[in-house]
């Protein structure tokens, strides 16, 4: 009987300890997070991408400047690769995510049922825009010793236009169409991916005279090309580019700051896509207003967090790269600032 009593006593003690521990954890959680905290789940591409970093930077800003918003980034699963932004966009549309970070071309294609969304049998009419973030420049890197100055100088040269399905390949295909170029207009046209150093080796060994890339700057792979091969970045701005931008509302003029790489002492003019932050009409107006206000009133903090945000300009962020309507909450803030009528 004594053993049973002792056993029961220990059991009661264990239950009491566990209950006390659970209560303490609950109290701590309640103290560290306001009772009225609102979760904001942001979808992004994979953790190795600039898209994911943009999401993290955005959430850090929101969390540091708000007492009642809890922003978290959900990265796309590995293996999705080029479809990860489609994954993000569709999950925003379905309500599984509150916000999503997608490039301006993905946003345009979704609402216009073009490109990757041509055969999608669903509507994206409920999507709404908040603002755009950093640009993703289309970059042309020329081999050391090549006298390539403008886009038209590429004709007759050996170039790598990127593998089919890659963003740089899609943009290059559009440029060639606008320029009325064919494969036969080039001495060599490679389709090497920007992975495993294949394009870098081709450039350094002289297999190609120039490669096209699509990434934010500074970029480790581009820096490696410059340091290893003495390569340099070309200006990509002429009447053909201007025509392409006018035809594609998802494109924007961009520049790569001087000194980003050892070989570019001057800024490099180019164009590209924008990272855009989207939501749906279901996000309440006050939350959308607060998000826009937090970002624009603390933009200096965002710009200081990484060089990719250094060129952010407020009166471009509320309009450029947007193919879907602004969310009424964000629109209200922009009207208050006098940026839109």
Beta strands, then each sheet from edge to edge (+ up, - down):
strand 1: 38-44
strand 2: 69-75
strand 3: 99-103
strand 4: 127-142
strand 5: 158-160
strand 6: 188-190
strand 7: 210-214
strand 8: 232-233
strand 9: 252-256
strand 10: 268-280
sheet 1: 2+ 1+ 3+ 10- 4+ 7- 5- 6-
sheet 2: 2+ 1+ 3+ 10- 9+
sheet 3: 2+ 1+ 3+ 10- 4+ 8-
end
